[in-house]
C-alpha cells in the first residue's frame, strides 16, 4: 500500500472515530428539537472533504487500471 493510501485510510479512521462524538454533540445542542445549522454544516463539510478524497483516489485508480488494460491490449496486438 502506498503512503498516500495509508494516509487516506488513517484520515478516514479518524473521521469514523470522531463521528459518534459529533453526533452526540449535535444532539446536545438541539434548540427545541432542531439541530444546529452550523453544527450540521461543519459535520457535512468534514464528511464531504473525506468523501471527495476517497472518490478522487478511486478515480485515479480507475484511470490507472484503464491505462494498464489499454497498454496490455496494444502489446497483445
C-alpha positions in Angstrom: 0.0 0.0 0.0 1.4 3.4 -0.9 1.9 6.1 1.6 -0.9 8.2 0.2 -3.4 5.4 0.5 -2.3 4.7 4.1 -2.8 8.4 4.9 -6.2 8.4 3.3 -7.2 5.4 5.5 -5.8 7.0 8.6 -7.8 10.1 7.9 -11.0 8.1 7.3 -10.4 6.2 10.5 -10.0 9.5 12.4 -13.3 10.7 10.9 -15.0 7.4 11.9 -13.7 7.7 15.4 -15.0 11.2 15.9 -18.3 10.8 14.1 -20.1 9.4 17.1 -18.9 12.3 19.2 -20.0 14.8 16.6 -23.5 13.2 16.6 -23.8 13.3 20.4 -22.6 17.0 20.3 -25.3 17.9 17.7 -27.9 16.2 19.8 -26.8 18.0 22.9 -27.1 21.4 21.2 -30.6 21.0 19.8 -32.8 24.0 20.1 -36.4 23.0 20.7 -35.7 19.7 18.9 -34.0 21.3 15.9 -30.4 20.5 15.2 -28.0 23.5 14.9 -27.4 24.5 11.3 -23.8 25.5 12.0 -23.0 22.1 13.5 -24.7 20.2 10.7 -22.8 22.3 8.2 -19.4 21.7 9.9 -20.1 18.0 10.0 -21.2 17.9 6.4 -18.2 19.8 5.3 -15.9 17.4 7.1 -17.7 14.4 5.6 -17.7 15.9 2.2 -14.0 16.6 2.4 -13.2 12.9 3.2 -15.7 11.7 0.6 -14.1 13.9 -2.1 -10.6 12.5 -1.2 -12.0 8.9 -1.4 -13.7 9.5 -4.7 -10.7 11.3 -6.2 -8.4 8.4 -5.3 -10.9 5.9 -6.7 -10.9 7.8 -10.0 -7.1 7.8 -10.1 -7.1 4.1 -9.5 -9.7 3.5 -12.2 -7.7 5.6 -14.7 -4.5 3.6 -13.9 -6.4 0.3 -14.4 -7.8 1.6 -17.7 -4.3 2.7 -18.9 -2.9 -0.7 -17.9 -5.6 -2.6 -19.8 -5.1 -0.4 -22.9 -1.4 -0.9 -22.8 -1.9 -4.7 -22.5 -4.2 -4.7 -25.5 -1.7 -2.8 -27.6 1.1 -5.2 -26.6 -1.1 -8.2 -27.4 -1.9 -6.9 -30.9 
